[in-house]
């Protein structure tokens, strides 16, 4: 019989099953879509994640295919003993759809640090995925009827195994359209900014502390100006164009743009959009080495912000970071400041406890006793960067001091949460070497027994194992109990703990953060302090 004959019932069943399979695969591809989104819609980051995680998620989907195929083939064989009618062969798909729904349910119930954002771009990608997978499923089933008659509808079971490759193919198919749409948003944002010659535009970049410095600067500058700050971690072309188009108003006098990068040229693109006159370089660390490949590439990429400034532009460099000091020497602009080396703006007598940080702010020949809710010496350094920028923008000493006193902890970045009986130090959005050491230093000065919950440091390329051994050694110098989340860095951290003779019985491993919290409750006593350090990013869950 002709498969495409109008009176062939299998044709209509195939169409229906193909569409259903397309819908299910869109849900099952949540993780793939999430990683592409977290990678800035760049396949380089997507394939780096596959390699780094040893294709573990793809292997789970292959297992889903194999298990379903086995059940379908057994069912087909049983029914074909008594019935030659192919219609019965689709009964075996009950197993496939059941296993797939169970897989999807477990996927959506899994904890997520940064959930997939349901943007219009992601909606378009899902629609394209639905169409592509539906067509692919139809072709696969048609082929099985033609050449593998004993399989029939069971051929659908192969689709989950190849979705790992379908997702990037669909992404590439949609890329020309997405570039057109993004260019329209960028043009709209550039046009809006071009009409605002009065607007003060500040770019902030670095491997760490970008978001913290952005929040600090926003609070201080708000003592004099009306400020528009890119919210959360909006630090890509699409994110910043959205900030300009949707958040920037005619009343705003200052625009603060956080600028993130995962590969060379990323900062240059953002600078073409924003055209900042002012810049802050927060710090450099070996973050995102999977895509950058070397520390020098990171420095050169971040320096693109400085290169975008005009000759009379202003750049504030973090002089507490040696890598940034190197970048300061590269800068060929008239107004550049190396905070930490300039005695006109400095801090002394730094003290902190669970109520915050006290220090003496030195502004030229004047000194001010200030107190902030922010914890740690590194936050004092971040404040000094913002104080220097504030002075460049004409704020008075009184406005600066008032701004510092108004500072609130940035969520999930060394944020101290007080419960009825314990202290929780939430540093779950920190993921760099320097920040992790700082968090441990702060933990060491807080009261009670210390419990560290961490998955370790990631995205460090070839340096990852060695850096996590060092991290384990640092933990051993502060903590009483350690809960290591996930298997990614367990061996490296444990080796570091063992190097410092840390008690074996005080080391635990948890598969997930939720499991780690259960273990924590078994250990926790009144007066203890718990540090959540770098809650494992979704790229590694």
N, C-alpha and C positions, 0 to 999 in steps of 0.2 A: 504494500500500500504506500502511496505517496504521502510522506510525513506532513507535507504542507497542504494536503487536501482539505477542503472546507469541512468535510464530514468526519475528519479524523479527530476523535476526542482527545487523543494524546497531545495534539498540538495545543489545545486550549489548557490542558492540565500543565503542560510544559511552560506556557506563558505565565500562568498563575504562580506556579512554583518558582519560576525564575525571579519574578517581582518580589515574592515573599523572601526568597534567599537574598536578593539585593538589599532589602530593608534590614534583614538580620545582620548581614555583613557590614552595613553602615554602623550598627550598634557595636558589633564585635571589633570594629576598627577604631574604637574610641582611643585606645592607647597610641596607635599609629598617628592619628590626627593630633592628639595632644602633643606628641613629641615634635611633629612638624611645626605646630604652633609655637612651642617653646623654643624651637630652633630658628625662629624668625622666618618660617616658611622657606627654609633652605635645606635641600636634600643632603648637603654635606654634614649637617648636624644630625640628620635622621640616620644616615648610614654609620656615622660615628657612634651613635647610641646603640645601634644593632651590634656593632663590633664590640663595644665596651661591655655590653650586657650579655655577650656571647649568644646572641639571637634567642635568648631565653623565652621571650614572649612569642616569637614566631614558632619556636619549637612546641609551645603549648597549643597553638592553633593547628600545627601539623598533627599533634597527638589527637586533637579533637577530630580531625579528618580521618585519621586511621581507625580510631575507635568507632566512629559513625559508619565508615565504609565496611568494617568487619560485620557490624550488626545488620547493615542493609544487605550485604551479600548473603549472609546466613538466612535472613528472612526471604530474600528472593529465591534462594535455592529450595527452601522448604515449600514455598507456594508454587514454584514451578514444577514440583513433583506431581501436584494434583491439578494444576491449572496452567494452560498454555497462554491464557489471555494476559497480555502484558500489563493490563490495568492493575492487577494485584501487586505488581512490583513496587508501586509507590507506597505501599503500607509500611515497608521498612524504613521510610523516611521519618516515621514517627520518632525513631531513635535519634536520627540526625537532628531534627528540630528540637527535641527535648534536651539533648546534650548541648546544643548551641545556646538555647535559652538559659540553661544552668550556667554556662560559661559567661554569658553576658551579665547575668545577675551578680555573679561573683565579682566580675570586673567593675561594675558600677558601685558595688558595696565596699570595694577596697578603698582605704584612706588615700586622699590626694592632697598634696601640699598646695599645688596650683592647678585647680580643675580646668578642664577644657572650657574656653570662653566661647559662648554661642554667638559669635560675630556673624555679620552678613557674609563675610568671606568664607567662613566655615560652613554656613548654610549652603552656599553655592558649591563648595567642595563635596558636601554630602549628597546633594542632588546629582552632581556629576558621577559620584561614586555609585549611587543607586542605579543610574542608567547604565553605566559601564558594567557593573556586576550582573545586572539583570540580563544584558545582552550576552555577556560571557557565559552565564549559567545556561542560557537558552542554547548557545552553540555547543556547550559541553554535553548537554542532554541529547540534543539532536545527533551529535557525533556518536554517542553511546548507542542510540537506536540504530544507527547506520552500521557501526563497526563492532560494537560490544553489546550485543543484544541481551546477554545475561546480566548486564549491569543496569541498563535502562535508566530510570530516574535516580538511581543511586549514585550516578555520576556527579550529582550536586555536591557530594561529600568532599570532592577534591578542592572545591573553591576556597575554603578557609586556609588551606595550606599555601595558596599562592597570593592571598590578599596582601601579604607583606610587600609584594612587588606591584600589585595592582594600585595600591595607594600612591606610591611615587609616580606611576604612569599617569594616573588621573590628575595628580598635582601638576605634572608637566603639560598635560592637555589644557588645563585651565590657566596656566601661567600667562599666556599672551593676554587673555581677557583681564586677569587680575592686574597685570602691569598697566593696562589702559585705565582701569578703575582707580588704581593707586595714583597714577599720574594726574588724574582729574582732581583727586583729593589734594595732592601736593600743589597743583596749580592754584587751587582755591585758597590753600593756606598761604602760599607765597604771595598771592595777590592781596590777601588781607594784611599780611605783614608789610608789604611794600607801601601801603597807605599809612603806616604807623611809624613815621620817621622819629617820633618822639619817644617810642617805646625802648626801654632799657632791656636788652636781651642777654641773658647769662647762661652759658653752657657749662655743665658739670660732668666730668668724666673721670674714670679711674677703674681699677680692678675691684676696689672695695670702697665702702663708705659713701658712695654716690647718693643713695637715698637718704641716709642720715644727714649729710651735709645739706642736701636740698631742703629738708624739713627745718633744720636749724636756721639756714639762711632765710627761708620764708618767714619764720617767726621774727627774726631780728629786723629784716627789712620792712616788715609790716608795721613797725613802729613809726615809719615815715611815709612809706609808699603803699599804694594798693597793688598787691602782688597776685599774679596768676602763676601757679605752680603745677607742673605736670603731676597728676595724681599717681599714687602707688608706684609701680615701676613702668610707667609709660615712657619708654626710652628708645623706641624704634621709629623709623620713618612714618609708618602708619599711625602709631600711637601719638607721636608729636603733632602730626597733621590734624589728628582728631582733637588734640588739646587746643590747637590754634583755631580750628573751625568751630568747635563746640563750647569751649570754656573761656577763651580770651574775649574780654569785653572792651568797649571803647573807654571805659573808666579805668582799666588796668594800666598801671605805669611801668610795671616790671614783669617780664616773663622769665621764669626759671625753668630751663630745660635739662632734664637728666638725659645723658647720652650713653647708651650701651653699645657694645660691639662684641661680635663673636669671630669676626675675620677682618682682614685688612681692607680698608676702604669704607667700612661701615660708618665711622665718625665723619669722614669727609662728606658722605651723602647727607647726614643729619645737619652738618654745618651749611651745606648749600640750601637747605630748607630754612633754617633759623637765622643764619647770618649773625651770630652773636658778636657783640662788641666786648664782652667780658667773659672770662673763663676761670674755672677752678679745676686743678688736677689733684685729685684726692690721694691717690696712692697706686702702686703697681705691685702685683703679686702674680705668681704663675697660675692664673685662673684661666679656664677654657683652653688649655694647652692642646686638647684634642683637635681643635680647629685652628688655633693660632700657630701651633708647632714649636714656637720658641718665645722666650721672654722678650727678646729684642723686637719681635713682630708685635707683641702686645704694646711695648713702649712706643714704637713707631706709629701704631694705629691710634693710640690715645693722643699722641702728639699732633695728629691731624687737626685737633681742635685749636691748638696754638697756631698752627700754620694758616688756619682760616681767618685769624684776626688781622685787622689792618695794622699798619705800622704804629698807630697811636692807640691800639687796643690794649686792654688790661688783662693780665693773667696772674692768678695767685697759685703758687706751687706749694705743696706740702714738703717743707724742709726736713720733716722728721723721717722721711722715706728716702733712702739713698738713691733708688732708681729714679725718683722724681727729681732729685737734685741733679742727676745727669741731664734730665730733660730741660731743667732750668737753664743749664749751660748751652743747650741747643737753641734756645729761644732768641730770635732776633727782632724783638719788639722794644719799644721805648719804656713801657711801664710793666715791669715784671717784679713780683714780690716772692721771696722765699721765706715763708712763715716757719718760725723755729730757729732761724739764723738771725733774724732782725730783732734786736733787743727793744725796739720801740713798741712792739706788740708782743707780749709774752705772758706767761702765767707762772706763778710760784706758790709754794706752800699748799700743794694739792693734797686734799684729804677726802676720803669718801667712805661712806657706810651705807646701810640699807635705806637711808633717807635721801641719798643723793651724793653730790660732790660739792665741796667747798674749795675755793681757790682765790688767790689774789690776782686780779687782772691788771696788767701793767700796760697803760696807754701813754707812751711818751714819758713825761715826768710825773704823771698821776697814777695812783693805784686805787683799785676798787675791790672791796671784799664782796664776792658774789657767791651765790648758792644756786645750783641747778638740780633738777630731779634726775638728770642723766647720770649714768654710772661710768666710772673708769677714766683713766688718764687719756685714753685715745679720744674720748668725747671732748675732752678739754682741747686737744689738738684740733679736732673738727670745728669746735667753736672758734678757735683762733683763726682758722682759714676764713670763716664767715665774718669775723670781726674785721679782718683786713679788707675784705670786699666791701663791708659796710662803710668803712672809713673812706674807701675810694669813691663811694656813692654819696658821701656827704652827711652821714648820720653823726649825730652828736654823741659824746660819751654817755650821756644820760639815756639816750634812746637805745644804745647798744646794751648797757647794763640792764635796763628794763626788759629788753628782748631776751637776754640770757636768763633772767629770773622767770620769764614766762614759758621757757622751753618745756615741752612734754616728751616723755619717752616715745621713740618711734616703735610702733607695734612690731614685735617679734625680733627686735634688734637690741639685745641686751636689756630687755624690758623686765623690770622686777615686779612680780605679782605676789602680793601678800595674802595668804589664806589665814584662817583662824589659828592654825598651828604651825604652818611652814612658810618658807620662802621659795618661790619658783622663779628662776632666772631664765627667761625665755629668749634664747638667742637662735631660734630655729631658722631664721632667714639669713643667717650668716653662713658662708661656705668657703671662707678663705683662710689660709694658713695664719696670717697675722691676727685676724679677728678671733680665731679659735684660741690662740694663746692668750689674748687679752681677756677673753671670757673666763678662762681658767684662773687668770690673775685676780679678776674680780671675785670669782667664786671663793678663792682662798682667803679673802678678807671678810667673808660673810660668816655668820655664826652657825654652830651646829655641825652635825655630820654632813658630808658632801656626797651627793649622788649625781653621777654624770650619765646622761642618756644621749647617745650619739651613734650615727652610722659612719662617722669618720669624714674624711675629706675626699671629694671627687673632682673629676674633670682636670686632673693634674698630669695626664698622659703617663709617660714613663717614670715620672717622679712620684706617682701616687703611692706606691707601696712604701717607699722609703720615708715619705712625708708622714704617712700614717703610723709608721713605727715611732718616729719622733713625737707625734701627737700622743701616742700611747704612753710614752715616757713622761710627757708633760702632765697627762692625766694622773699618772701614778704619784706625782709630787703633790697633788692637791686632794684627790678624791678618796673616799672611803669605800664606795661601791661604784661599779661601772656596769651599765647595760648597753651592749653593742647591738644596734639594730641592723638587720639584714646581714647577708654573708659577704657583701662586696669587699669590705675592709676588715673583717673580723680577724683574720690571721695576722695582718700587719699590726693592728692595734694591740692585739694580745701579745705579740712578740715584744712590743714596746713596754707593755705592763710587766711582762716576765723579766725583761732586762733590768727593771727596777725592783724586782722581788715583790711585786704586788700580790696580795693574797689571792690564791686561785679560787677559793670559795666565795670571794666577793666579786667575781666576774660572771656576768650572765649574758646570754645571747637571746635575742628576740627576732622573730621573722618580720614582724610589723611594729609600727609605733604603738598601735592599740595593745598588742601583746606586751610591749615594753612598759606601758602604763600599769598593766595588771601586775607585772613583776615589781614595779616601783612600790605599789601599794602594800605588797608583802614585806618590803624592806622598811618603808617609811615609818619614822617615829616623830612625835612632836619635837619641834626645834630644828629638824633637818632642813637643809637647803638642796634643791634639785636644779640642775642645769640641763636644759634641753639645747644641745649644741648641734646646729646644722641638721634639722629634720630632713631626712634624705629627699632630695628633689625627685620629682615624678619621673625624670629621665631614668632613674635607677630602681624604681619600684616595679 
